Amino acid sequence: MHYRELGRTGWKVSEISFGAWAIGGSWGKVDDRDSLAALNKAVDCGVNFIDTADVYGMGRSERLIAQLKRDRKEEIVIATKAGRRLDPHTAEGYNERNIAGFIEDSLRNLSTDSLDLVQLHCPPTDVYYRPELFEALDRMKKAGKIRHYGVSVERVEEALKAIEYPGVETVQIIFNCFRTRPAERFFDEAKKRRVGILARVPLASGLLTGKLTRASAFAGDDHRNFNRRGEAFDVGETFSGVDYETGLDAVEEIRTVVPAGMSLTQFALRWILMFDAVTCAIPGGKRPGQVAENCAASDLPPLSDAAMMTVRRVYDERIRASVHPRW
């Protein structure tokens, strides 16, 4: 496992880290014993950064991570998020009182007296134009409730606005072979400001594993079933906003340039690591085997220019028109 600096935080984190959405819920059936086994495998593989949120299973994910922290001696940075529990999820709800309340809940769930990293959880765009909220986060940091803060965004423009606030040290953004716009519009500015970038949805909700087919079925409580058209939250969170059939065809083209001995999953993760502005990719995993496969991507050699060009061509020809202007 290799490690990269997480912006200005002073932490060096595993470039393949662990995204804990799936162990909380919304990805079909999950067993807590399997989830703990997956978390422990991640640490065994050198992972020292885990990303979660209070809304993932309404605290379930955070509580599992607290159990991991009790069981392991390794230093592990835990990032969580706040805001998506708002109902309705409005810009007005992102105020000091509500966010402070969510932070207190996460402190309890994670069994700690200070959160390593708190991220605003994909708030409405108007929130990024409310400096008073970021000033409130500065006060919470000064009070010791949080050590660092950042944002998780839907759109590149939100990321660019967020990093105008000096306290924002990390940005979590969807970046993968099917969502390349951040590299064009955001990465250079983030590097100038030494902002850490967490690449979320790195496998496009499983499309980029190459294991899904036209016959694949998803459980009723799996967002890949109930959010295909953005019924529950931003459609870009599910398959990165790519039409499922189109994505399957694109995957088959990319598969032709995957080197021998490398899985498509590992190829997709290694593709992300080719961008030095990225601190880490945060794939999820419900089973130890998935986690081990993900983590192995860190030790693989760089992809060839020809492979990188093929991904770019497939994106330009099949994906760009429907995805690029939206996020």
Contacts in CASP RR format, 6 or more apart in sequence:
PFRMAT RR
TARGET T0000
AUTHOR 0000-0000-0000
METHOD contacts of the structure
MODEL  1
MHYRELGRTGWKVSEISFGAWAIGGSWGKVDDRDSLAALNKAVDCGVNFI
DTADVYGMGRSERLIAQLKRDRKEEIVIATKAGRRLDPHTAEGYNERNIA
GFIEDSLRNLSTDSLDLVQLHCPPTDVYYRPELFEALDRMKKAGKIRHYG
VSVERVEEALKAIEYPGVETVQIIFNCFRTRPAERFFDEAKKRRVGILAR
VPLASGLLTGKLTRASAFAGDDHRNFNRRGEAFDVGETFSGVDYETGLDA
VEEIRTVVPAGMSLTQFALRWILMFDAVTCAIPGGKRPGQVAENCAASDL
PPLSDAAMMTVRRVYDERIRASVHPRW
1 14 0 8 1.000
1 15 0 8 1.000
1 16 0 8 1.000
1 45 0 8 1.000
1 46 0 8 1.000
1 47 0 8 1.000
1 295 0 8 1.000
1 298 0 8 1.000
1 299 0 8 1.000
2 14 0 8 1.000
2 15 0 8 1.000
2 298 0 8 1.000
2 299 0 8 1.000
3 12 0 8 1.000
3 13 0 8 1.000
3 14 0 8 1.000
3 15 0 8 1.000
3 48 0 8 1.000
4 12 0 8 1.000
4 13 0 8 1.000
4 15 0 8 1.000
4 278 0 8 1.000
4 279 0 8 1.000
4 280 0 8 1.000
5 11 0 8 1.000
5 12 0 8 1.000
5 196 0 8 1.000
5 279 0 8 1.000
6 12 0 8 1.000
6 13 0 8 1.000
6 49 0 8 1.000
6 77 0 8 1.000
6 169 0 8 1.000
6 170 0 8 1.000
6 196 0 8 1.000
6 279 0 8 1.000
6 280 0 8 1.000
7 169 0 8 1.000
7 170 0 8 1.000
7 194 0 8 1.000
7 195 0 8 1.000
7 196 0 8 1.000
7 279 0 8 1.000
8 169 0 8 1.000
8 194 0 8 1.000
8 195 0 8 1.000
9 117 0 8 1.000
9 147 0 8 1.000
9 148 0 8 1.000
9 169 0 8 1.000
9 170 0 8 1.000
9 196 0 8 1.000
11 49 0 8 1.000
11 77 0 8 1.000
13 48 0 8 1.000
13 49 0 8 1.000
13 77 0 8 1.000
13 279 0 8 1.000
13 280 0 8 1.000
14 46 0 8 1.000
14 47 0 8 1.000
14 48 0 8 1.000
14 49 0 8 1.000
14 280 0 8 1.000
14 295 0 8 1.000
14 298 0 8 1.000
15 273 0 8 1.000
15 278 0 8 1.000
15 279 0 8 1.000
15 280 0 8 1.000
15 281 0 8 1.000
15 298 0 8 1.000
16 45 0 8 1.000
16 47 0 8 1.000
16 269 0 8 1.000
16 273 0 8 1.000
16 280 0 8 1.000
16 281 0 8 1.000
16 283 0 8 1.000
16 294 0 8 1.000
16 295 0 8 1.000
16 297 0 8 1.000
16 298 0 8 1.000
17 42 0 8 1.000
17 47 0 8 1.000
17 48 0 8 1.000
17 49 0 8 1.000
17 50 0 8 1.000
17 51 0 8 1.000
17 198 0 8 1.000
17 280 0 8 1.000
17 281 0 8 1.000
17 282 0 8 1.000
18 38 0 8 1.000
18 39 0 8 1.000
18 42 0 8 1.000
18 47 0 8 1.000
18 49 0 8 1.000
18 50 0 8 1.000
18 51 0 8 1.000
18 282 0 8 1.000
18 283 0 8 1.000
18 284 0 8 1.000
18 285 0 8 1.000
18 291 0 8 1.000
19 50 0 8 1.000
19 51 0 8 1.000
19 52 0 8 1.000
19 200 0 8 1.000
19 282 0 8 1.000
19 283 0 8 1.000
19 284 0 8 1.000
19 285 0 8 1.000
20 39 0 8 1.000
20 50 0 8 1.000
20 51 0 8 1.000
20 52 0 8 1.000
20 53 0 8 1.000
20 56 0 8 1.000
20 61 0 8 1.000
20 64 0 8 1.000
20 65 0 8 1.000
20 284 0 8 1.000
21 27 0 8 1.000
21 52 0 8 1.000
21 53 0 8 1.000
21 56 0 8 1.000
21 61 0 8 1.000
21 284 0 8 1.000
22 30 0 8 1.000
22 284 0 8 1.000
22 285 0 8 1.000
22 286 0 8 1.000
23 30 0 8 1.000
23 32 0 8 1.000
23 35 0 8 1.000
23 38 0 8 1.000
23 39 0 8 1.000
23 56 0 8 1.000
23 60 0 8 1.000
23 61 0 8 1.000
23 64 0 8 1.000
23 284 0 8 1.000
23 285 0 8 1.000
23 286 0 8 1.000
24 30 0 8 1.000
24 35 0 8 1.000
24 56 0 8 1.000
24 57 0 8 1.000
24 59 0 8 1.000
24 60 0 8 1.000
24 61 0 8 1.000
24 64 0 8 1.000
25 56 0 8 1.000
25 57 0 8 1.000
25 60 0 8 1.000
25 61 0 8 1.000
25 221 0 8 1.000
26 56 0 8 1.000
26 57 0 8 1.000
26 221 0 8 1.000
26 222 0 8 1.000
26 223 0 8 1.000
27 222 0 8 1.000
27 223 0 8 1.000
27 224 0 8 1.000
27 286 0 8 1.000
28 218 0 8 1.000
28 219 0 8 1.000
28 220 0 8 1.000
28 221 0 8 1.000
28 222 0 8 1.000
29 219 0 8 1.000
29 221 0 8 1.000
30 286 0 8 1.000
32 60 0 8 1.000
32 64 0 8 1.000
34 286 0 8 1.000
34 287 0 8 1.000
35 64 0 8 1.000
35 286 0 8 1.000
36 64 0 8 1.000
36 67 0 8 1.000
36 68 0 8 1.000
37 287 0 8 1.000
37 288 0 8 1.000
38 285 0 8 1.000
38 286 0 8 1.000
38 287 0 8 1.000
38 288 0 8 1.000
38 289 0 8 1.000
38 290 0 8 1.000
38 291 0 8 1.000
39 50 0 8 1.000
39 64 0 8 1.000
39 65 0 8 1.000
39 68 0 8 1.000
40 68 0 8 1.000
40 71 0 8 1.000
40 72 0 8 1.000
40 288 0 8 1.000
41 288 0 8 1.000
41 289 0 8 1.000
41 291 0 8 1.000
41 292 0 8 1.000
42 50 0 8 1.000
42 291 0 8 1.000
42 295 0 8 1.000
43 68 0 8 1.000
43 72 0 8 1.000
43 74 0 8 1.000
43 76 0 8 1.000
45 291 0 8 1.000
45 292 0 8 1.000
45 295 0 8 1.000
45 296 0 8 1.000
46 295 0 8 1.000
47 76 0 8 1.000
47 291 0 8 1.000
47 295 0 8 1.000
48 74 0 8 1.000
48 75 0 8 1.000
48 76 0 8 1.000
48 77 0 8 1.000
49 76 0 8 1.000
49 77 0 8 1.000
49 79 0 8 1.000
49 280 0 8 1.000
49 282 0 8 1.000
50 65 0 8 1.000
50 68 0 8 1.000
50 76 0 8 1.000
50 77 0 8 1.000
50 78 0 8 1.000
50 79 0 8 1.000
51 79 0 8 1.000
51 80 0 8 1.000
51 172 0 8 1.000
51 198 0 8 1.000
51 200 0 8 1.000
51 282 0 8 1.000
52 61 0 8 1.000
52 62 0 8 1.000
52 65 0 8 1.000
52 78 0 8 1.000
52 79 0 8 1.000
52 80 0 8 1.000
52 81 0 8 1.000
53 61 0 8 1.000
53 62 0 8 1.000
53 80 0 8 1.000
53 81 0 8 1.000
53 82 0 8 1.000
53 84 0 8 1.000
53 121 0 8 1.000
54 62 0 8 1.000
54 80 0 8 1.000
54 81 0 8 1.000
54 82 0 8 1.000
54 83 0 8 1.000
54 84 0 8 1.000
54 85 0 8 1.000
54 102 0 8 1.000
54 105 0 8 1.000
54 106 0 8 1.000
54 109 0 8 1.000
55 81 0 8 1.000
55 83 0 8 1.000
55 84 0 8 1.000
55 85 0 8 1.000
55 121 0 8 1.000
56 62 0 8 1.000
58 85 0 8 1.000
59 105 0 8 1.000
59 109 0 8 1.000
62 80 0 8 1.000
62 106 0 8 1.000
62 109 0 8 1.000
62 110 0 8 1.000
63 109 0 8 1.000
63 110 0 8 1.000
65 78 0 8 1.000
65 110 0 8 1.000
66 109 0 8 1.000
66 110 0 8 1.000
66 111 0 8 1.000
66 112 0 8 1.000
68 76 0 8 1.000
69 76 0 8 1.000
69 78 0 8 1.000
69 110 0 8 1.000
69 111 0 8 1.000
69 112 0 8 1.000
70 111 0 8 1.000
77 116 0 8 1.000
77 117 0 8 1.000
78 110 0 8 1.000
78 112 0 8 1.000
78 115 0 8 1.000
78 116 0 8 1.000
78 117 0 8 1.000
79 116 0 8 1.000
79 117 0 8 1.000
79 118 0 8 1.000
79 119 0 8 1.000
79 170 0 8 1.000
79 198 0 8 1.000
80 106 0 8 1.000
80 110 0 8 1.000
80 115 0 8 1.000
80 117 0 8 1.000
80 118 0 8 1.000
80 119 0 8 1.000
81 118 0 8 1.000
81 119 0 8 1.000
81 120 0 8 1.000
81 121 0 8 1.000
81 152 0 8 1.000
82 99 0 8 1.000
82 102 0 8 1.000
82 103 0 8 1.000
82 106 0 8 1.000
82 118 0 8 1.000
82 119 0 8 1.000
82 120 0 8 1.000
82 121 0 8 1.000
83 89 0 8 1.000
83 93 0 8 1.000
83 94 0 8 1.000
83 98 0 8 1.000
83 99 0 8 1.000
83 102 0 8 1.000
83 120 0 8 1.000
83 121 0 8 1.000
83 123 0 8 1.000
84 121 0 8 1.000
84 122 0 8 1.000
84 233 0 8 1.000
85 102 0 8 1.000
86 93 0 8 1.000
86 94 0 8 1.000
86 98 0 8 1.000
89 124 0 8 1.000
90 124 0 8 1.000
91 123 0 8 1.000
91 124 0 8 1.000
91 125 0 8 1.000
91 126 0 8 1.000
91 127 0 8 1.000
91 130 0 8 1.000
94 120 0 8 1.000
94 123 0 8 1.000
94 124 0 8 1.000
94 127 0 8 1.000
94 130 0 8 1.000
94 133 0 8 1.000
95 133 0 8 1.000
95 136 0 8 1.000
96 132 0 8 1.000
96 133 0 8 1.000
96 136 0 8 1.000
96 139 0 8 1.000
99 120 0 8 1.000
99 133 0 8 1.000
99 136 0 8 1.000
99 137 0 8 1.000
99 140 0 8 1.000
100 136 0 8 1.000
100 140 0 8 1.000
100 145 0 8 1.000
103 115 0 8 1.000
103 118 0 8 1.000
103 140 0 8 1.000
103 145 0 8 1.000
103 146 0 8 1.000
106 115 0 8 1.000
106 118 0 8 1.000
107 113 0 8 1.000
107 114 0 8 1.000
107 115 0 8 1.000
107 145 0 8 1.000
114 144 0 8 1.000
114 145 0 8 1.000
114 146 0 8 1.000
114 147 0 8 1.000
115 145 0 8 1.000
115 146 0 8 1.000
115 147 0 8 1.000
116 146 0 8 1.000
116 147 0 8 1.000
116 148 0 8 1.000
117 146 0 8 1.000
117 147 0 8 1.000
117 148 0 8 1.000
117 149 0 8 1.000
117 150 0 8 1.000
117 169 0 8 1.000
117 170 0 8 1.000
118 137 0 8 1.000
118 140 0 8 1.000
118 146 0 8 1.000
118 148 0 8 1.000
118 149 0 8 1.000
118 150 0 8 1.000
119 149 0 8 1.000
119 150 0 8 1.000
119 151 0 8 1.000
119 152 0 8 1.000
119 170 0 8 1.000
119 172 0 8 1.000
120 127 0 8 1.000
120 133 0 8 1.000
120 149 0 8 1.000
120 150 0 8 1.000
120 151 0 8 1.000
120 152 0 8 1.000
121 152 0 8 1.000
122 152 0 8 1.000
122 153 0 8 1.000
122 154 0 8 1.000
122 233 0 8 1.000
122 234 0 8 1.000
123 151 0 8 1.000
125 155 0 8 1.000
125 157 0 8 1.000
125 158 0 8 1.000
127 133 0 8 1.000
128 151 0 8 1.000
128 158 0 8 1.000
128 161 0 8 1.000
128 162 0 8 1.000
129 161 0 8 1.000
131 165 0 8 1.000
134 165 0 8 1.000
134 167 0 8 1.000
134 168 0 8 1.000
137 146 0 8 1.000
137 149 0 8 1.000
137 167 0 8 1.000
138 167 0 8 1.000
140 146 0 8 1.000
140 149 0 8 1.000
141 147 0 8 1.000
141 148 0 8 1.000
141 149 0 8 1.000
141 167 0 8 1.000
148 169 0 8 1.000
148 170 0 8 1.000
149 167 0 8 1.000
149 168 0 8 1.000
149 169 0 8 1.000
149 170 0 8 1.000
150 162 0 8 1.000
150 167 0 8 1.000
150 168 0 8 1.000
150 169 0 8 1.000
150 170 0 8 1.000
150 171 0 8 1.000
150 172 0 8 1.000
151 158 0 8 1.000
151 159 0 8 1.000
151 162 0 8 1.000
151 168 0 8 1.000
151 170 0 8 1.000
151 171 0 8 1.000
151 172 0 8 1.000
152 171 0 8 1.000
152 172 0 8 1.000
152 173 0 8 1.000
152 198 0 8 1.000
152 200 0 8 1.000
153 159 0 8 1.000
153 162 0 8 1.000
153 171 0 8 1.000
153 172 0 8 1.000
153 173 0 8 1.000
154 174 0 8 1.000
154 234 0 8 1.000
154 236 0 8 1.000
154 327 0 8 1.000
155 326 0 8 1.000
155 327 0 8 1.000
156 173 0 8 1.000
156 181 0 8 1.000
156 182 0 8 1.000
156 185 0 8 1.000
156 186 0 8 1.000
156 327 0 8 1.000
159 171 0 8 1.000
159 173 0 8 1.000
159 182 0 8 1.000
159 186 0 8 1.000
159 190 0 8 1.000
160 185 0 8 1.000
160 186 0 8 1.000
160 189 0 8 1.000
162 168 0 8 1.000
162 171 0 8 1.000
163 171 0 8 1.000
163 189 0 8 1.000
163 190 0 8 1.000
163 193 0 8 1.000
163 195 0 8 1.000
168 195 0 8 1.000
169 195 0 8 1.000
169 196 0 8 1.000
170 195 0 8 1.000
170 196 0 8 1.000
170 197 0 8 1.000
170 198 0 8 1.000
170 279 0 8 1.000
171 186 0 8 1.000
171 190 0 8 1.000
171 195 0 8 1.000
171 196 0 8 1.000
171 197 0 8 1.000
171 198 0 8 1.000
172 197 0 8 1.000
172 198 0 8 1.000
172 200 0 8 1.000
172 282 0 8 1.000
173 182 0 8 1.000
173 186 0 8 1.000
173 197 0 8 1.000
173 198 0 8 1.000
173 199 0 8 1.000
173 200 0 8 1.000
174 182 0 8 1.000
174 199 0 8 1.000
174 200 0 8 1.000
174 201 0 8 1.000
174 236 0 8 1.000
174 237 0 8 1.000
174 240 0 8 1.000
174 327 0 8 1.000
175 182 0 8 1.000
175 183 0 8 1.000
175 197 0 8 1.000
175 199 0 8 1.000
175 200 0 8 1.000
175 202 0 8 1.000
175 272 0 8 1.000
175 275 0 8 1.000
175 278 0 8 1.000
176 199 0 8 1.000
176 201 0 8 1.000
176 202 0 8 1.000
176 203 0 8 1.000
176 204 0 8 1.000
176 208 0 8 1.000
176 240 0 8 1.000
176 268 0 8 1.000
176 271 0 8 1.000
176 272 0 8 1.000
177 204 0 8 1.000
177 208 0 8 1.000
177 254 0 8 1.000
177 268 0 8 1.000
177 271 0 8 1.000
177 311 0 8 1.000
177 314 0 8 1.000
177 315 0 8 1.000
178 204 0 8 1.000
178 207 0 8 1.000
178 208 0 8 1.000
178 239 0 8 1.000
178 240 0 8 1.000
178 241 0 8 1.000
178 242 0 8 1.000
178 247 0 8 1.000
178 250 0 8 1.000
178 315 0 8 1.000
178 319 0 8 1.000
178 323 0 8 1.000
179 201 0 8 1.000
179 204 0 8 1.000
179 240 0 8 1.000
179 323 0 8 1.000
179 327 0 8 1.000
180 312 0 8 1.000
180 315 0 8 1.000
180 324 0 8 1.000
181 323 0 8 1.000
181 324 0 8 1.000
181 327 0 8 1.000
182 197 0 8 1.000
183 275 0 8 1.000
183 277 0 8 1.000
187 197 0 8 1.000
187 275 0 8 1.000
187 277 0 8 1.000
187 278 0 8 1.000
188 277 0 8 1.000
190 196 0 8 1.000
190 197 0 8 1.000
190 277 0 8 1.000
191 276 0 8 1.000
191 277 0 8 1.000
196 279 0 8 1.000
197 277 0 8 1.000
197 278 0 8 1.000
197 279 0 8 1.000
198 279 0 8 1.000
198 280 0 8 1.000
198 281 0 8 1.000
198 282 0 8 1.000
199 272 0 8 1.000
199 278 0 8 1.000
199 280 0 8 1.000
199 281 0 8 1.000
199 282 0 8 1.000
200 282 0 8 1.000
201 237 0 8 1.000
201 240 0 8 1.000
202 208 0 8 1.000
202 268 0 8 1.000
202 269 0 8 1.000
202 272 0 8 1.000
202 281 0 8 1.000
202 282 0 8 1.000
202 283 0 8 1.000
203 209 0 8 1.000
203 265 0 8 1.000
203 268 0 8 1.000
203 269 0 8 1.000
203 283 0 8 1.000
204 239 0 8 1.000
204 240 0 8 1.000
204 242 0 8 1.000
204 247 0 8 1.000
204 268 0 8 1.000
205 223 0 8 1.000
205 224 0 8 1.000
205 237 0 8 1.000
205 238 0 8 1.000
205 239 0 8 1.000
205 240 0 8 1.000
206 212 0 8 1.000
206 239 0 8 1.000
207 239 0 8 1.000
207 240 0 8 1.000
207 242 0 8 1.000
207 244 0 8 1.000
207 247 0 8 1.000
207 248 0 8 1.000
207 251 0 8 1.000
208 251 0 8 1.000
208 254 0 8 1.000
208 264 0 8 1.000
208 265 0 8 1.000
208 268 0 8 1.000
209 263 0 8 1.000
209 264 0 8 1.000
209 265 0 8 1.000
209 268 0 8 1.000
210 251 0 8 1.000
210 255 0 8 1.000
210 264 0 8 1.000
210 265 0 8 1.000
211 265 0 8 1.000
212 248 0 8 1.000
213 248 0 8 1.000
214 245 0 8 1.000
214 248 0 8 1.000
218 224 0 8 1.000
218 225 0 8 1.000
219 225 0 8 1.000
220 226 0 8 1.000
223 232 0 8 1.000
223 233 0 8 1.000
223 237 0 8 1.000
223 238 0 8 1.000
224 238 0 8 1.000
224 239 0 8 1.000
226 232 0 8 1.000
227 233 0 8 1.000
227 235 0 8 1.000
227 237 0 8 1.000
227 238 0 8 1.000
228 235 0 8 1.000
228 238 0 8 1.000
228 239 0 8 1.000
228 244 0 8 1.000
229 235 0 8 1.000
230 236 0 8 1.000
230 238 0 8 1.000
235 241 0 8 1.000
236 326 0 8 1.000
236 327 0 8 1.000
239 247 0 8 1.000
240 323 0 8 1.000
241 322 0 8 1.000
241 323 0 8 1.000
241 326 0 8 1.000
241 327 0 8 1.000
242 250 0 8 1.000
242 319 0 8 1.000
242 322 0 8 1.000
242 323 0 8 1.000
243 322 0 8 1.000
246 318 0 8 1.000
246 319 0 8 1.000
246 322 0 8 1.000
247 318 0 8 1.000
247 319 0 8 1.000
249 318 0 8 1.000
250 314 0 8 1.000
250 315 0 8 1.000
250 318 0 8 1.000
250 319 0 8 1.000
251 264 0 8 1.000
253 310 0 8 1.000
253 314 0 8 1.000
253 318 0 8 1.000
254 264 0 8 1.000
254 267 0 8 1.000
254 310 0 8 1.000
254 311 0 8 1.000
254 314 0 8 1.000
255 264 0 8 1.000
256 310 0 8 1.000
257 304 0 8 1.000
257 306 0 8 1.000
257 307 0 8 1.000
257 310 0 8 1.000
257 311 0 8 1.000
258 264 0 8 1.000
258 267 0 8 1.000
258 307 0 8 1.000
259 267 0 8 1.000
259 303 0 8 1.000
259 304 0 8 1.000
259 307 0 8 1.000
262 270 0 8 1.000
262 300 0 8 1.000
263 293 0 8 1.000
265 283 0 8 1.000
265 293 0 8 1.000
265 294 0 8 1.000
265 297 0 8 1.000
266 293 0 8 1.000
266 294 0 8 1.000
266 296 0 8 1.000
266 297 0 8 1.000
266 300 0 8 1.000
267 303 0 8 1.000
267 307 0 8 1.000
269 281 0 8 1.000
269 283 0 8 1.000
269 294 0 8 1.000
269 297 0 8 1.000
270 297 0 8 1.000
270 300 0 8 1.000
270 302 0 8 1.000
270 303 0 8 1.000
271 303 0 8 1.000
271 307 0 8 1.000
271 308 0 8 1.000
271 311 0 8 1.000
272 278 0 8 1.000
272 281 0 8 1.000
273 281 0 8 1.000
273 297 0 8 1.000
273 298 0 8 1.000
274 302 0 8 1.000
274 303 0 8 1.000
274 308 0 8 1.000
281 297 0 8 1.000
283 294 0 8 1.000
284 290 0 8 1.000
284 291 0 8 1.000
284 294 0 8 1.000
285 291 0 8 1.000
285 294 0 8 1.000
END
